[in-house]
């Protein structure tokens, strides 16, 4: 009975944590769409305070210069670290990219939007801590469950540090991409813990497993491409170019990203085809959901370009992509090679 209660408590905390991480990814996308990613020019504080100011009245006249110098000082130390590790090109970008020198003017709305984003991040940190604590109730059954619980906690702290680098480098594209990949890794580990604890039934199908695994692995570059496209859109947000002309400014990365989506659709449709042959109803239902998510993500991507990048479509496109990755990973965990 005690074990059953512990399992229910863990699964409840695990599900809430997973849902909160997905929510934070969505909120982060909304923050970026609203151009509030640099609403707070410092980290973890916001304009030197743990609670952001409501006006610029209390800030010194040269506040932009002050916070720019603080960011650049931090970036110098960061660049030196990467240089020692042999990443000279990245080190040069951190210190010489002209976009890093740009300092946004104080905007109370953007500051509070970014501040709320950070508060949600703190809440998730607490949930991840609870997820780790409850994972130790399974130490006798499997040492890997608490090991993964601790790993998620450590990764979440590291993710917070990477978030500070995103701010100090003024949303440098490479750091944003890495930030996103770390978030997906945390999502994947939380899903693994959930499946492991629930001891869900699996289907043994060699072809389905291979297709699922390949499609999951192929989807990671698609996420990277999408994040890079997102970076281009971020630059357009602060430019003087009208939304109606953004489609003309997109790089080749966008066209690769768009074409690549057909490969993902082919993979998920193939999974549905083999799921039908297995006659496993839960698998058929979830592969249909997977194909639907891919189709909706493609429609959202087309809608962005055709309707001049409306505000609400961009976060929707991202959360659909994260949903695709999550379901792909979950299904792959429940499909095994035939022994």
Secondary structure as a PSIPRED ss2 file (coil, helix, strand):
# PSIPRED VFORMAT (PSIPRED V4.0)

   1 X C   1.000  0.000  0.000
   2 X H   0.000  1.000  0.000
   3 X H   0.000  1.000  0.000
   4 X H   0.000  1.000  0.000
   5 X H   0.000  1.000  0.000
   6 X H   0.000  1.000  0.000
   7 X H   0.000  1.000  0.000
   8 X H   0.000  1.000  0.000
   9 X H   0.000  1.000  0.000
  10 X H   0.000  1.000  0.000
  11 X H   0.000  1.000  0.000
  12 X H   0.000  1.000  0.000
  13 X H   0.000  1.000  0.000
  14 X H   0.000  1.000  0.000
  15 X H   0.000  1.000  0.000
  16 X H   0.000  1.000  0.000
  17 X H   0.000  1.000  0.000
  18 X H   0.000  1.000  0.000
  19 X H   0.000  1.000  0.000
  20 X H   0.000  1.000  0.000
  21 X H   0.000  1.000  0.000
  22 X H   0.000  1.000  0.000
  23 X H   0.000  1.000  0.000
  24 X H   0.000  1.000  0.000
  25 X H   0.000  1.000  0.000
  26 X H   0.000  1.000  0.000
  27 X H   0.000  1.000  0.000
  28 X H   0.000  1.000  0.000
  29 X H   0.000  1.000  0.000
  30 X H   0.000  1.000  0.000
  31 X H   0.000  1.000  0.000
  32 X H   0.000  1.000  0.000
  33 X H   0.000  1.000  0.000
  34 X C   1.000  0.000  0.000
  35 X C   1.000  0.000  0.000
  36 X C   1.000  0.000  0.000
  37 X C   1.000  0.000  0.000
  38 X C   1.000  0.000  0.000
  39 X C   1.000  0.000  0.000
  40 X C   1.000  0.000  0.000
  41 X C   1.000  0.000  0.000
  42 X C   1.000  0.000  0.000
  43 X C   1.000  0.000  0.000
  44 X C   1.000  0.000  0.000
  45 X C   1.000  0.000  0.000
  46 X E   0.000  0.000  1.000
  47 X C   1.000  0.000  0.000
  48 X C   1.000  0.000  0.000
  49 X E   0.000  0.000  1.000
  50 X C   1.000  0.000  0.000
  51 X C   1.000  0.000  0.000
  52 X C   1.000  0.000  0.000
  53 X C   1.000  0.000  0.000
  54 X C   1.000  0.000  0.000
  55 X C   1.000  0.000  0.000
  56 X H   0.000  1.000  0.000
  57 X H   0.000  1.000  0.000
  58 X H   0.000  1.000  0.000
  59 X C   1.000  0.000  0.000
  60 X C   1.000  0.000  0.000
  61 X C   1.000  0.000  0.000
  62 X C   1.000  0.000  0.000
  63 X H   0.000  1.000  0.000
  64 X H   0.000  1.000  0.000
  65 X H   0.000  1.000  0.000
  66 X H   0.000  1.000  0.000
  67 X H   0.000  1.000  0.000
  68 X H   0.000  1.000  0.000
  69 X H   0.000  1.000  0.000
  70 X H   0.000  1.000  0.000
  71 X H   0.000  1.000  0.000
  72 X H   0.000  1.000  0.000
  73 X H   0.000  1.000  0.000
  74 X H   0.000  1.000  0.000
  75 X H   0.000  1.000  0.000
  76 X H   0.000  1.000  0.000
  77 X H   0.000  1.000  0.000
  78 X H   0.000  1.000  0.000
  79 X H   0.000  1.000  0.000
  80 X H   0.000  1.000  0.000
  81 X H   0.000  1.000  0.000
  82 X H   0.000  1.000  0.000
  83 X H   0.000  1.000  0.000
  84 X H   0.000  1.000  0.000
  85 X C   1.000  0.000  0.000
  86 X C   1.000  0.000  0.000
  87 X C   1.000  0.000  0.000
  88 X H   0.000  1.000  0.000
  89 X H   0.000  1.000  0.000
  90 X H   0.000  1.000  0.000
  91 X H   0.000  1.000  0.000
  92 X H   0.000  1.000  0.000
  93 X H   0.000  1.000  0.000
  94 X H   0.000  1.000  0.000
  95 X H   0.000  1.000  0.000
  96 X H   0.000  1.000  0.000
  97 X C   1.000  0.000  0.000
  98 X H   0.000  1.000  0.000
  99 X H   0.000  1.000  0.000
 100 X H   0.000  1.000  0.000
 101 X H   0.000  1.000  0.000
 102 X C   1.000  0.000  0.000
 103 X C   1.000  0.000  0.000
 104 X C   1.000  0.000  0.000
 105 X C   1.000  0.000  0.000
 106 X C   1.000  0.000  0.000
 107 X C   1.000  0.000  0.000
 108 X H   0.000  1.000  0.000
 109 X H   0.000  1.000  0.000
 110 X H   0.000  1.000  0.000
 111 X H   0.000  1.000  0.000
 112 X H   0.000  1.000  0.000
 113 X H   0.000  1.000  0.000
 114 X H   0.000  1.000  0.000
 115 X H   0.000  1.000  0.000
 116 X H   0.000  1.000  0.000
 117 X H   0.000  1.000  0.000
 118 X H   0.000  1.000  0.000
 119 X H   0.000  1.000  0.000
 120 X H   0.000  1.000  0.000
 121 X H   0.000  1.000  0.000
 122 X H   0.000  1.000  0.000
 123 X H   0.000  1.000  0.000
 124 X H   0.000  1.000  0.000
 125 X H   0.000  1.000  0.000
 126 X H   0.000  1.000  0.000
 127 X H   0.000  1.000  0.000
 128 X H   0.000  1.000  0.000
 129 X H   0.000  1.000  0.000
 130 X H   0.000  1.000  0.000
 131 X H   0.000  1.000  0.000
 132 X H   0.000  1.000  0.000
 133 X H   0.000  1.000  0.000
 134 X H   0.000  1.000  0.000
 135 X H   0.000  1.000  0.000
 136 X H   0.000  1.000  0.000
 137 X H   0.000  1.000  0.000
 138 X H   0.000  1.000  0.000
 139 X C   1.000  0.000  0.000
 140 X C   1.000  0.000  0.000
 141 X C   1.000  0.000  0.000
 142 X C   1.000  0.000  0.000
 143 X H   0.000  1.000  0.000
 144 X H   0.000  1.000  0.000
 145 X H   0.000  1.000  0.000
 146 X H   0.000  1.000  0.000
 147 X H   0.000  1.000  0.000
 148 X H   0.000  1.000  0.000
 149 X H   0.000  1.000  0.000
 150 X H   0.000  1.000  0.000
 151 X H   0.000  1.000  0.000
 152 X H   0.000  1.000  0.000
 153 X H   0.000  1.000  0.000
 154 X H   0.000  1.000  0.000
 155 X H   0.000  1.000  0.000
 156 X H   0.000  1.000  0.000
 157 X H   0.000  1.000  0.000
 158 X H   0.000  1.000  0.000
 159 X H   0.000  1.000  0.000
 160 X H   0.000  1.000  0.000
 161 X H   0.000  1.000  0.000
 162 X H   0.000  1.000  0.000
 163 X H   0.000  1.000  0.000
 164 X H   0.000  1.000  0.000
 165 X H   0.000  1.000  0.000
 166 X H   0.000  1.000  0.000
 167 X H   0.000  1.000  0.000
 168 X H   0.000  1.000  0.000
 169 X C   1.000  0.000  0.000
 170 X C   1.000  0.000  0.000
 171 X C   1.000  0.000  0.000
 172 X C   1.000  0.000  0.000
 173 X H   0.000  1.000  0.000
 174 X H   0.000  1.000  0.000
 175 X H   0.000  1.000  0.000
 176 X H   0.000  1.000  0.000
 177 X H   0.000  1.000  0.000
 178 X H   0.000  1.000  0.000
 179 X H   0.000  1.000  0.000
 180 X H   0.000  1.000  0.000
 181 X H   0.000  1.000  0.000
 182 X H   0.000  1.000  0.000
 183 X H   0.000  1.000  0.000
 184 X H   0.000  1.000  0.000
 185 X H   0.000  1.000  0.000
 186 X H   0.000  1.000  0.000
 187 X H   0.000  1.000  0.000
 188 X H   0.000  1.000  0.000
 189 X H   0.000  1.000  0.000
 190 X H   0.000  1.000  0.000
 191 X H   0.000  1.000  0.000
 192 X H   0.000  1.000  0.000
 193 X H   0.000  1.000  0.000
 194 X H   0.000  1.000  0.000
 195 X H   0.000  1.000  0.000
 196 X H   0.000  1.000  0.000
 197 X H   0.000  1.000  0.000
 198 X H   0.000  1.000  0.000
 199 X C   1.000  0.000  0.000
 200 X C   1.000  0.000  0.000
 201 X C   1.000  0.000  0.000
 202 X C   1.000  0.000  0.000
 203 X E   0.000  0.000  1.000
 204 X E   0.000  0.000  1.000
 205 X C   1.000  0.000  0.000
 206 X H   0.000  1.000  0.000
 207 X H   0.000  1.000  0.000
 208 X H   0.000  1.000  0.000
 209 X H   0.000  1.000  0.000
 210 X H   0.000  1.000  0.000
 211 X H   0.000  1.000  0.000
 212 X H   0.000  1.000  0.000
 213 X H   0.000  1.000  0.000
 214 X H   0.000  1.000  0.000
 215 X H   0.000  1.000  0.000
 216 X H   0.000  1.000  0.000
 217 X H   0.000  1.000  0.000
 218 X H   0.000  1.000  0.000
 219 X H   0.000  1.000  0.000
 220 X H   0.000  1.000  0.000
 221 X H   0.000  1.000  0.000
 222 X H   0.000  1.000  0.000
 223 X H   0.000  1.000  0.000
 224 X H   0.000  1.000  0.000
 225 X H   0.000  1.000  0.000
 226 X H   0.000  1.000  0.000
 227 X H   0.000  1.000  0.000
 228 X H   0.000  1.000  0.000
 229 X H   0.000  1.000  0.000
 230 X H   0.000  1.000  0.000
 231 X H   0.000  1.000  0.000
 232 X H   0.000  1.000  0.000
 233 X H   0.000  1.000  0.000
 234 X H   0.000  1.000  0.000
 235 X H   0.000  1.000  0.000
 236 X H   0.000  1.000  0.000
 237 X H   0.000  1.000  0.000
 238 X C   1.000  0.000  0.000
 239 X C   1.000  0.000  0.000
 240 X C   1.000  0.000  0.000
 241 X C   1.000  0.000  0.000
 242 X C   1.000  0.000  0.000
 243 X H   0.000  1.000  0.000
 244 X H   0.000  1.000  0.000
 245 X H   0.000  1.000  0.000
 246 X H   0.000  1.000  0.000
 247 X H   0.000  1.000  0.000
 248 X H   0.000  1.000  0.000
 249 X H   0.000  1.000  0.000
 250 X C   1.000  0.000  0.000
 251 X C   1.000  0.000  0.000
 252 X H   0.000  1.000  0.000
 253 X H   0.000  1.000  0.000
 254 X H   0.000  1.000  0.000
 255 X H   0.000  1.000  0.000
 256 X H   0.000  1.000  0.000
 257 X H   0.000  1.000  0.000
 258 X H   0.000  1.000  0.000
 259 X H   0.000  1.000  0.000
 260 X H   0.000  1.000  0.000
 261 X H   0.000  1.000  0.000
 262 X H   0.000  1.000  0.000
 263 X H   0.000  1.000  0.000
 264 X H   0.000  1.000  0.000
 265 X H   0.000  1.000  0.000
 266 X H   0.000  1.000  0.000
 267 X H   0.000  1.000  0.000
 268 X H   0.000  1.000  0.000
 269 X H   0.000  1.000  0.000
 270 X H   0.000  1.000  0.000
 271 X H   0.000  1.000  0.000
 272 X H   0.000  1.000  0.000
 273 X H   0.000  1.000  0.000
 274 X H   0.000  1.000  0.000
 275 X H   0.000  1.000  0.000
 276 X H   0.000  1.000  0.000
 277 X H   0.000  1.000  0.000
 278 X H   0.000  1.000  0.000
 279 X C   1.000  0.000  0.000
 280 X C   1.000  0.000  0.000
 281 X H   0.000  1.000  0.000
 282 X H   0.000  1.000  0.000
 283 X H   0.000  1.000  0.000
 284 X H   0.000  1.000  0.000
 285 X H   0.000  1.000  0.000
 286 X H   0.000  1.000  0.000
 287 X H   0.000  1.000  0.000
 288 X H   0.000  1.000  0.000
 289 X H   0.000  1.000  0.000
 290 X H   0.000  1.000  0.000
 291 X H   0.000  1.000  0.000
 292 X H   0.000  1.000  0.000
 293 X H   0.000  1.000  0.000
 294 X H   0.000  1.000  0.000
 295 X H   0.000  1.000  0.000
 296 X H   0.000  1.000  0.000
 297 X H   0.000  1.000  0.000
 298 X H   0.000  1.000  0.000
 299 X H   0.000  1.000  0.000
 300 X H   0.000  1.000  0.000
 301 X H   0.000  1.000  0.000
 302 X H   0.000  1.000  0.000
 303 X H   0.000  1.000  0.000
 304 X H   0.000  1.000  0.000
 305 X H   0.000  1.000  0.000
 306 X H   0.000  1.000  0.000
 307 X C   1.000  0.000  0.000
 308 X C   1.000  0.000  0.000
 309 X C   1.000  0.000  0.000
 310 X C   1.000  0.000  0.000
 311 X H   0.000  1.000  0.000
 312 X H   0.000  1.000  0.000
 313 X H   0.000  1.000  0.000
 314 X H   0.000  1.000  0.000
 315 X H   0.000  1.000  0.000
 316 X H   0.000  1.000  0.000
 317 X H   0.000  1.000  0.000
 318 X H   0.000  1.000  0.000
 319 X H   0.000  1.000  0.000
 320 X H   0.000  1.000  0.000
 321 X H   0.000  1.000  0.000
 322 X H   0.000  1.000  0.000
 323 X H   0.000  1.000  0.000
 324 X H   0.000  1.000  0.000
 325 X H   0.000  1.000  0.000
 326 X H   0.000  1.000  0.000
 327 X H   0.000  1.000  0.000
 328 X H   0.000  1.000  0.000
 329 X H   0.000  1.000  0.000
 330 X H   0.000  1.000  0.000
 331 X H   0.000  1.000  0.000
 332 X H   0.000  1.000  0.000
 333 X H   0.000  1.000  0.000
 334 X C   1.000  0.000  0.000
 335 X E   0.000  0.000  1.000
 336 X E   0.000  0.000  1.000
 337 X C   1.000  0.000  0.000
 338 X C   1.000  0.000  0.000
 339 X C   1.000  0.000  0.000
